[in-house]
């Protein structure tokens, strides 16, 4: 299947499934536990109806809006995605270009495969950096400093990952860094040899924003993923959000909000905006779909 033959998201998913080794595809495609939350995300959107207003002048449609102080051409922004080079060798470069072409905000993940400096050199369009509150606050502080230097427009703090979700597909396929090579997975890597050869010759899967940080230099020798996993802070609280807001002194988004109470606390702690998210159904099973959270949270924040 070629990209030119893809007419919708379902076609893109089929193309990815055909081109990627099974462990890699299922890591991208899967969710936590029984994947009820993952399914709920789509089902909730399907439950909404569009009620057309007929005989209205639609000869001049304007989709542009302003988000986080940035004018964008349509009301969709690109969410941060970690380990992008696993899925396509162009990775962040291709997505940055797409964001620029469509006039919207690009979001770089802390666990992405391009550095803050790389992305700044790729585009002069609006960009946001997604950050975690690591145990080593010096690492988080370094990210903020680099984002300021490279003129990123906003910062996004992810708060729904105190621990990793239980992703059963990964247990079945042996996906991990490094991977646990089960027989069927080995066959899939062999069958998808273009991906495998490229991964061997040009791996580039390092979490380069972490590995390029001076704060991590002395600890990274024990392994990048081991170091990163050891840095996720289960004690993070709203005081940490206040600290980050004062450090950044710019538009701050809190990603992972799902309740009215947390939305209010986010704003009270210095957030400019909240991003309603259950991490794509990859963290907490049976969490609500973000689209169902919009109305109550929007009403509460308007008050």
N, C-alpha and C positions, 0 to 999 in steps of 0.2 A: 504494500500500500504506500502510495506517495502522498506527501503533504498536500499537493494540489487536488487530490481526490477526497480530502477530508472536508466534510460539510458542516460538522458540528463537534461538540466535545466528545460525544460517544465514539465518533470516528477517530479522534485523536487518541482516545484510550485504547482502541483496538490496534492502532499503529504502534503505540508504545508497548503493548503486550507482545506484539509480533517482533519488535526490534530489540527488546531488552531481555537479558537473562531472567529467569523466573524469580530468583531471590531479590533482584533489584526492582523488578516490576512490582512484586508484591509488597515490598517495603514502601514504595511510593503509593500504591493503590489501597493498602490496607488500613485498618483502624485498630482500636483497642478491643481486647476480649472478643465478644460475640459480634462486634461491629454494629450494635444497635444504634449507637450515636451517629456513626458514619452514615447509616441508612436514613436516620431521622433527618439529617441535614438536607438531603435531597428531597425526601418525602414532604418536609415542611414547605419547601419552595413550591412543590407541585400542588399543595393544598390551596395556594393563593390564586385568586382569580383577578384577571384584568377586566375592569368595567369600562368599556369605551364610551366616550362622549361624542356622539355623532354630530355631523354638520358643523364641525369646528375647522377653522382655517389652519391647516397643517403644511402650508406651502413653505414656511420658514421656521424650521425646528432648531432650537438652540439647546444643546446638551451640556454646554460648558457651565462650570460652577467654580467655587473657591473652596479649597480644602486646606486647612492648616496654613492659611495665608497665601497659598499658591493657586494661581489660576490654572485650571485644567480643562481640557477640551471635552471630556465626557466623565460622567460620575462613577468611574470605576478606577481603583488604584491597584497596583500589583503587590500582593502580599509577599513577605520575605520567605524564601525557601532555602533550607540548608542542603549542603552536599549536592549542589546542582549538576556538577560535572558527572555524577553517577548516571544521570539520565540523558545528557547530551553533551558532546564535547565542546559546543559553543557556550553552553552554560549561561552565566551572568551576562556575557557580552551580547548574546542574542536577545535576552529579555530586556536589557537596558535599551537596546536599539528599538525593540518593539514599543517600550514605554515612550521613548522619544518620538517615534513615528506617530503615535496616537495621542501625544500631548498629555500624558498623565504622569503620576508619581511612581517612581521605582523605589522599591524597598529592598535593601541589602541585609541579609541575615548575618549575625555574628558567626554562624557555622557555615557560611557560604564559601565558595571556592575562588572568590576574587576579593582583593583587599579594598579597604575604604579608598585608598589612593588610586587603585585601578579604576574603580567605578567613577570617581571624580574626573579622571582623565577621559573616560568614555563619553560623558554627557555633561552638558551645561543645563539640562532640564532639572525639574524638581526631584529631590531624592531624600529618602528617609533611611535611617539606620536602625535595625532591630538589635536590641541589646538584652543580655541577661544580667541579673544582679549576682555576680559570682562571689564566692567566699573571699577571694582576693579582690578587695575593692579597688586595689591599684590597677588591676586588669580592666575593670569597668571604667575607671577614671581615665585610663589610657585611650579607650575607645572614644570616650566623649571628647577628649583633647584632639584626637585625630579627626573626628567629625567636624569640629569647629574649624580646624586648619583647612579642611577640604571643602568647607562651606556647604555641608549637608543642611537641609532645610528643617528637618524634624528628627526627633528621636522616638523610638518605640520600645517600650519595656514589656517583655513577655513575662507574665506572672503565673501561668498555668502549668508550669513544668517543674515543680519542686522535686518530683521523681518522674522517671520515664513511664509511659503507659505500657501495659502488658499486651504487646502486639503478637498474637498467637501465630500469625502467618510467618513472622520472622523465626519463631521457634521451629516451625515445620521446615522452612527452607534453609535454616542455618545462616541467615543473613546477619552480618555484623562486621565490625572492623577490628581485627581481620576476620574474614568469613570463616564459618565452620563448614568445611567442604563435605557435605553429604553427597552420596552417590548421584542422586537425581539432580541435585544442584550442579554438580560437576558436569553432567551431561548437558545441562542447559547452558552453562558457560561455554562448553565446546561447540554446541549447536549455534550459538550466537557469536560466532568467531570474530566478526568485524568489531563488535563491542569489546570483546575480550582482548583482541590484539591491540586495540587503541588503549585499553586500560593498562596493558603491560608496557607499551612503548611510551605512552604519555599519560601517566596516571593522574597527576594533578588533583588528587582527592583531599589533600590536606586542608584543614580549617585554617586558612592562611592568615586571617585576622588575629587568631589566637597565637599562631606560631611566630608571627612577625612582631608580637608585642614584647617589649623589653621586660615587662613584669612577669611574663611566663617563661622567660629564657632559662632560668635556673631549674625549673621543674619539668620542662617538656621532655627531658631525656627519657623519662619512664614510659613514654608513649602519649601521643596526642589525645586519643580518645579516653585513655585512662585519666589523664590530667583533666580534661574537660568534664568528665563524669564526676570527678572528685570535687569540682568547683561549683556544682549546682547547690545553692544554699536553701535548705529547708526552713531556715529561720527568718527569711525575708518578711518584712512587715511594712506598714504604711509609713513609718519613720524613714525607711530606706527610700521610699518614693519621694518624700520631701527632700532628702539629701540629693537624690539624682536631679530633681527639678531645679534645685538651687545651683547645682554644678553645671547643668546644661544651659539654663537661662534662655530657653527657646521653646517652640512648640513640642510638647511631650504627650505621647499617646500611650495609654495602658492597654495592652493586648491580652485578652483572656477573660474579660469581664462578662458575667452572665446573670448578675442579679442587680436589683435596684440599689440595695445597700452598698454593694461594692462600687457601683458607678458613682454614688454620692461621695464615698470615701476617696475615690480616685481624684475627683475634682477638688475636694477639700485638701488633698495632699499636694496639689499643684499641677495636676494633669490638665492639658488643654482639651483633650478628647479621649474617648474610650473606644476601643475596637472590640466589638462583641464577637467572641470566638470560643469554640470548644476545641481548638487546635485540630480542626478537620476530623474530629472524632477519634483522634489518635491518643488521647490522654485518659479522660475519665469516662467510663462507660455509663450510659443512661443519662448523660448531661443533656440539657435542653438544646434545641436547634437555635442558633443565633438569630435567625429571622423571626422566631417567635418571641425573642427578648426585646425586639426593637421598640414596640409600642409602649410597654410599661416603663422602660428605661428612658426613652425619649420624653415621655410625659413627666417623669420625675425630674429630669435635668432641666426641662423648660421651667419648672417651678423654682 
